Amino acid sequence: MRITVTNKRNTTEMTTSSPLPEQITFGELKEHQGLAVLPIQETPSSPQLDYLTLDVALALGHVRITEVNDSGSVPELLLENSAPKPVLLVDGEELVGAKQNRVLNLTILAPANQKIVIPVSCVEAGRWNHDSSDFANSNRAHFAKGRAKKMASVSESMHSHGERRSNQGEVWADIDTKFSRMDASSHTSAMSDLYEKAGSNLEDYVTAFETTAKQIGAFFYVHGRLVGFDLFDKSVTCTRLFKKLLRSYAIDALEQPVTEQPPLDIDHAESLLALLRAGEWQTYPAIGMGTDYRFSSPRAAAAGLVVDDTTIHLSGFILNCGTEATDPEGRMASARIRRRMRTH
């Protein structure tokens, strides 16, 4: 059953069908220093779409990403795809350079030979001047805790206002809080400096986990708790993006020392899948190709991109509600953000 709801800038459909594949098969659960990975294995599926990932397209010179104009706009960038194929940009991927570093607000399949405006969030609050004309790709994604909250706020923005914007103040507050927890600092409050400080400790996780030949995604547990998952349409995409996404979960694992945890199992992953299958999803015409699927509940947030009946990317997170009220670091970060937003 579908119900069409029209708001000011978008047409929203609510549907009981989810973008989850009909069958999900798990691999072997592995753990390293507080981070556990449960692989999702490839199952027979429909014909696969042909596209380039962002890192490949940039390396080949097929994609150019810039500020939308000389003045720039914090929540928007301009992407020009000159490739003969679509290019996949994944929710949370970091773009560095131009006037300030950004992360992608959602997953986009940019059409071949077209220019599009893409929605982003700032992850470098202390800089607003060009250090390059174009954006470059990085080997990082927005850290998982922040990405989860950003996903929820973008979904709310899409539902309420028809805009794909995050709560920018919340994004900055999450970064400030993480600096405090990791005893780190940055001249420009750049999220990238968190990853640079983590250095070899972070790369130990990258070395510890490898994808299998038929792996298309994974569930991630941090210190015994399920945090989220990422799922792709084919193994080659998962392989290209796995290390980038792994770092985003591993840096959350580094926030606290490793303690003995109860044995991990797949029950929480199966429970989250059941919630998403049974829940109501909102759908929107995607930026670029396909349809955006969004799921929101007090317990979880999820988002997916479906093109020609193929789920290109699906991700979801368990939400931790109300942490700021009991977290003094979170309250201090929020106060700093309120001051920043009055002067930025």
Secondary structure as a PSIPRED ss2 file (coil, helix, strand):
# PSIPRED VFORMAT (PSIPRED V4.0)

   1 M C   1.000  0.000  0.000
   2 R E   0.000  0.000  1.000
   3 I E   0.000  0.000  1.000
   4 T E   0.000  0.000  1.000
   5 V E   0.000  0.000  1.000
   6 T E   0.000  0.000  1.000
   7 N C   1.000  0.000  0.000
   8 K C   1.000  0.000  0.000
   9 R C   1.000  0.000  0.000
  10 N C   1.000  0.000  0.000
  11 T E   0.000  0.000  1.000
  12 T E   0.000  0.000  1.000
  13 E E   0.000  0.000  1.000
  14 M E   0.000  0.000  1.000
  15 T E   0.000  0.000  1.000
  16 T C   1.000  0.000  0.000
  17 S C   1.000  0.000  0.000
  18 S C   1.000  0.000  0.000
  19 P C   1.000  0.000  0.000
  20 L C   1.000  0.000  0.000
  21 P C   1.000  0.000  0.000
  22 E C   1.000  0.000  0.000
  23 Q C   1.000  0.000  0.000
  24 I C   1.000  0.000  0.000
  25 T E   0.000  0.000  1.000
  26 F E   0.000  0.000  1.000
  27 G C   1.000  0.000  0.000
  28 E C   1.000  0.000  0.000
  29 L C   1.000  0.000  0.000
  30 K E   0.000  0.000  1.000
  31 E E   0.000  0.000  1.000
  32 H E   0.000  0.000  1.000
  33 Q C   1.000  0.000  0.000
  34 G C   1.000  0.000  0.000
  35 L E   0.000  0.000  1.000
  36 A E   0.000  0.000  1.000
  37 V E   0.000  0.000  1.000
  38 L E   0.000  0.000  1.000
  39 P E   0.000  0.000  1.000
  40 I E   0.000  0.000  1.000
  41 Q E   0.000  0.000  1.000
  42 E C   1.000  0.000  0.000
  43 T C   1.000  0.000  0.000
  44 P C   1.000  0.000  0.000
  45 S C   1.000  0.000  0.000
  46 S C   1.000  0.000  0.000
  47 P C   1.000  0.000  0.000
  48 Q C   1.000  0.000  0.000
  49 L C   1.000  0.000  0.000
  50 D C   1.000  0.000  0.000
  51 Y C   1.000  0.000  0.000
  52 L E   0.000  0.000  1.000
  53 T E   0.000  0.000  1.000
  54 L H   0.000  1.000  0.000
  55 D H   0.000  1.000  0.000
  56 V H   0.000  1.000  0.000
  57 A H   0.000  1.000  0.000
  58 L H   0.000  1.000  0.000
  59 A H   0.000  1.000  0.000
  60 L C   1.000  0.000  0.000
  61 G C   1.000  0.000  0.000
  62 H C   1.000  0.000  0.000
  63 V E   0.000  0.000  1.000
  64 R E   0.000  0.000  1.000
  65 I E   0.000  0.000  1.000
  66 T E   0.000  0.000  1.000
  67 E E   0.000  0.000  1.000
  68 V C   1.000  0.000  0.000
  69 N C   1.000  0.000  0.000
  70 D C   1.000  0.000  0.000
  71 S C   1.000  0.000  0.000
  72 G C   1.000  0.000  0.000
  73 S E   0.000  0.000  1.000
  74 V C   1.000  0.000  0.000
  75 P C   1.000  0.000  0.000
  76 E E   0.000  0.000  1.000
  77 L E   0.000  0.000  1.000
  78 L E   0.000  0.000  1.000
  79 L E   0.000  0.000  1.000
  80 E E   0.000  0.000  1.000
  81 N E   0.000  0.000  1.000
  82 S C   1.000  0.000  0.000
  83 A C   1.000  0.000  0.000
  84 P C   1.000  0.000  0.000
  85 K C   1.000  0.000  0.000
  86 P C   1.000  0.000  0.000
  87 V E   0.000  0.000  1.000
  88 L E   0.000  0.000  1.000
  89 L E   0.000  0.000  1.000
  90 V C   1.000  0.000  0.000
  91 D C   1.000  0.000  0.000
  92 G C   1.000  0.000  0.000
  93 E E   0.000  0.000  1.000
  94 E E   0.000  0.000  1.000
  95 L E   0.000  0.000  1.000
  96 V E   0.000  0.000  1.000
  97 G E   0.000  0.000  1.000
  98 A C   1.000  0.000  0.000
  99 K C   1.000  0.000  0.000
 100 Q C   1.000  0.000  0.000
 101 N C   1.000  0.000  0.000
 102 R E   0.000  0.000  1.000
 103 V E   0.000  0.000  1.000
 104 L E   0.000  0.000  1.000
 105 N C   1.000  0.000  0.000
 106 L C   1.000  0.000  0.000
 107 T C   1.000  0.000  0.000
 108 I E   0.000  0.000  1.000
 109 L E   0.000  0.000  1.000
 110 A E   0.000  0.000  1.000
 111 P C   1.000  0.000  0.000
 112 A C   1.000  0.000  0.000
 113 N C   1.000  0.000  0.000
 114 Q E   0.000  0.000  1.000
 115 K E   0.000  0.000  1.000
 116 I E   0.000  0.000  1.000
 117 V E   0.000  0.000  1.000
 118 I E   0.000  0.000  1.000
 119 P E   0.000  0.000  1.000
 120 V E   0.000  0.000  1.000
 121 S E   0.000  0.000  1.000
 122 C E   0.000  0.000  1.000
 123 V C   1.000  0.000  0.000
 124 E E   0.000  0.000  1.000
 125 A C   1.000  0.000  0.000
 126 G C   1.000  0.000  0.000
 127 R C   1.000  0.000  0.000
 128 W C   1.000  0.000  0.000
 129 N C   1.000  0.000  0.000
 130 H C   1.000  0.000  0.000
 131 D C   1.000  0.000  0.000
 132 S C   1.000  0.000  0.000
 133 S C   1.000  0.000  0.000
 134 D C   1.000  0.000  0.000
 135 F E   0.000  0.000  1.000
 136 A E   0.000  0.000  1.000
 137 N E   0.000  0.000  1.000
 138 S E   0.000  0.000  1.000
 139 N E   0.000  0.000  1.000
 140 R E   0.000  0.000  1.000
 141 A E   0.000  0.000  1.000
 142 H C   1.000  0.000  0.000
 143 F C   1.000  0.000  0.000
 144 A H   0.000  1.000  0.000
 145 K H   0.000  1.000  0.000
 146 G H   0.000  1.000  0.000
 147 R H   0.000  1.000  0.000
 148 A H   0.000  1.000  0.000
 149 K H   0.000  1.000  0.000
 150 K H   0.000  1.000  0.000
 151 M H   0.000  1.000  0.000
 152 A H   0.000  1.000  0.000
 153 S H   0.000  1.000  0.000
 154 V H   0.000  1.000  0.000
 155 S H   0.000  1.000  0.000
 156 E H   0.000  1.000  0.000
 157 S H   0.000  1.000  0.000
 158 M H   0.000  1.000  0.000
 159 H H   0.000  1.000  0.000
 160 S H   0.000  1.000  0.000
 161 H H   0.000  1.000  0.000
 162 G C   1.000  0.000  0.000
 163 E C   1.000  0.000  0.000
 164 R C   1.000  0.000  0.000
 165 R C   1.000  0.000  0.000
 166 S C   1.000  0.000  0.000
 167 N C   1.000  0.000  0.000
 168 Q H   0.000  1.000  0.000
 169 G H   0.000  1.000  0.000
 170 E H   0.000  1.000  0.000
 171 V H   0.000  1.000  0.000
 172 W H   0.000  1.000  0.000
 173 A H   0.000  1.000  0.000
 174 D H   0.000  1.000  0.000
 175 I H   0.000  1.000  0.000
 176 D H   0.000  1.000  0.000
 177 T H   0.000  1.000  0.000
 178 K H   0.000  1.000  0.000
 179 F H   0.000  1.000  0.000
 180 S H   0.000  1.000  0.000
 181 R H   0.000  1.000  0.000
 182 M C   1.000  0.000  0.000
 183 D C   1.000  0.000  0.000
 184 A C   1.000  0.000  0.000
 185 S C   1.000  0.000  0.000
 186 S C   1.000  0.000  0.000
 187 H C   1.000  0.000  0.000
 188 T C   1.000  0.000  0.000
 189 S C   1.000  0.000  0.000
 190 A E   0.000  0.000  1.000
 191 M H   0.000  1.000  0.000
 192 S H   0.000  1.000  0.000
 193 D H   0.000  1.000  0.000
 194 L H   0.000  1.000  0.000
 195 Y H   0.000  1.000  0.000
 196 E H   0.000  1.000  0.000
 197 K H   0.000  1.000  0.000
 198 A H   0.000  1.000  0.000
 199 G H   0.000  1.000  0.000
 200 S H   0.000  1.000  0.000
 201 N H   0.000  1.000  0.000
 202 L H   0.000  1.000  0.000
 203 E H   0.000  1.000  0.000
 204 D H   0.000  1.000  0.000
 205 Y H   0.000  1.000  0.000
 206 V H   0.000  1.000  0.000
 207 T H   0.000  1.000  0.000
 208 A H   0.000  1.000  0.000
 209 F C   1.000  0.000  0.000
 210 E C   1.000  0.000  0.000
 211 T C   1.000  0.000  0.000
 212 T C   1.000  0.000  0.000
 213 A C   1.000  0.000  0.000
 214 K C   1.000  0.000  0.000
 215 Q E   0.000  0.000  1.000
 216 I E   0.000  0.000  1.000
 217 G E   0.000  0.000  1.000
 218 A E   0.000  0.000  1.000
 219 F E   0.000  0.000  1.000
 220 F E   0.000  0.000  1.000
 221 Y E   0.000  0.000  1.000
 222 V E   0.000  0.000  1.000
 223 H C   1.000  0.000  0.000
 224 G C   1.000  0.000  0.000
 225 R E   0.000  0.000  1.000
 226 L E   0.000  0.000  1.000
 227 V E   0.000  0.000  1.000
 228 G E   0.000  0.000  1.000
 229 F E   0.000  0.000  1.000
 230 D E   0.000  0.000  1.000
 231 L E   0.000  0.000  1.000
 232 F E   0.000  0.000  1.000
 233 D C   1.000  0.000  0.000
 234 K C   1.000  0.000  0.000
 235 S H   0.000  1.000  0.000
 236 V H   0.000  1.000  0.000
 237 T H   0.000  1.000  0.000
 238 C H   0.000  1.000  0.000
 239 T H   0.000  1.000  0.000
 240 R H   0.000  1.000  0.000
 241 L H   0.000  1.000  0.000
 242 F H   0.000  1.000  0.000
 243 K H   0.000  1.000  0.000
 244 K H   0.000  1.000  0.000
 245 L H   0.000  1.000  0.000
 246 L H   0.000  1.000  0.000
 247 R H   0.000  1.000  0.000
 248 S H   0.000  1.000  0.000
 249 Y H   0.000  1.000  0.000
 250 A H   0.000  1.000  0.000
 251 I H   0.000  1.000  0.000
 252 D H   0.000  1.000  0.000
 253 A H   0.000  1.000  0.000
 254 L C   1.000  0.000  0.000
 255 E C   1.000  0.000  0.000
 256 Q C   1.000  0.000  0.000
 257 P C   1.000  0.000  0.000
 258 V C   1.000  0.000  0.000
 259 T C   1.000  0.000  0.000
 260 E C   1.000  0.000  0.000
 261 Q C   1.000  0.000  0.000
 262 P C   1.000  0.000  0.000
 263 P C   1.000  0.000  0.000
 264 L C   1.000  0.000  0.000
 265 D C   1.000  0.000  0.000
 266 I C   1.000  0.000  0.000
 267 D H   0.000  1.000  0.000
 268 H H   0.000  1.000  0.000
 269 A H   0.000  1.000  0.000
 270 E H   0.000  1.000  0.000
 271 S H   0.000  1.000  0.000
 272 L H   0.000  1.000  0.000
 273 L H   0.000  1.000  0.000
 274 A H   0.000  1.000  0.000
 275 L H   0.000  1.000  0.000
 276 L H   0.000  1.000  0.000
 277 R H   0.000  1.000  0.000
 278 A H   0.000  1.000  0.000
 279 G C   1.000  0.000  0.000
 280 E C   1.000  0.000  0.000
 281 W E   0.000  0.000  1.000
 282 Q E   0.000  0.000  1.000
 283 T E   0.000  0.000  1.000
 284 Y E   0.000  0.000  1.000
 285 P E   0.000  0.000  1.000
 286 A C   1.000  0.000  0.000
 287 I C   1.000  0.000  0.000
 288 G E   0.000  0.000  1.000
 289 M C   1.000  0.000  0.000
 290 G C   1.000  0.000  0.000
 291 T E   0.000  0.000  1.000
 292 D E   0.000  0.000  1.000
 293 Y E   0.000  0.000  1.000
 294 R E   0.000  0.000  1.000
 295 F E   0.000  0.000  1.000
 296 S E   0.000  0.000  1.000
 297 S C   1.000  0.000  0.000
 298 P C   1.000  0.000  0.000
 299 R C   1.000  0.000  0.000
 300 A E   0.000  0.000  1.000
 301 A E   0.000  0.000  1.000
 302 A E   0.000  0.000  1.000
 303 A E   0.000  0.000  1.000
 304 G E   0.000  0.000  1.000
 305 L E   0.000  0.000  1.000
 306 V E   0.000  0.000  1.000
 307 V E   0.000  0.000  1.000
 308 D C   1.000  0.000  0.000
 309 D C   1.000  0.000  0.000
 310 T E   0.000  0.000  1.000
 311 T E   0.000  0.000  1.000
 312 I E   0.000  0.000  1.000
 313 H E   0.000  0.000  1.000
 314 L E   0.000  0.000  1.000
 315 S E   0.000  0.000  1.000
 316 G E   0.000  0.000  1.000
 317 F E   0.000  0.000  1.000
 318 I E   0.000  0.000  1.000
 319 L C   1.000  0.000  0.000
 320 N C   1.000  0.000  0.000
 321 C C   1.000  0.000  0.000
 322 G C   1.000  0.000  0.000
 323 T H   0.000  1.000  0.000
 324 E H   0.000  1.000  0.000
 325 A H   0.000  1.000  0.000
 326 T H   0.000  1.000  0.000
 327 D C   1.000  0.000  0.000
 328 P H   0.000  1.000  0.000
 329 E H   0.000  1.000  0.000
 330 G H   0.000  1.000  0.000
 331 R H   0.000  1.000  0.000
 332 M H   0.000  1.000  0.000
 333 A H   0.000  1.000  0.000
 334 S H   0.000  1.000  0.000
 335 A H   0.000  1.000  0.000
 336 R H   0.000  1.000  0.000
 337 I H   0.000  1.000  0.000
 338 R H   0.000  1.000  0.000
 339 R H   0.000  1.000  0.000
 340 R H   0.000  1.000  0.000
 341 M H   0.000  1.000  0.000
 342 R H   0.000  1.000  0.000
 343 T H   0.000  1.000  0.000
 344 H C   1.000  0.000  0.000
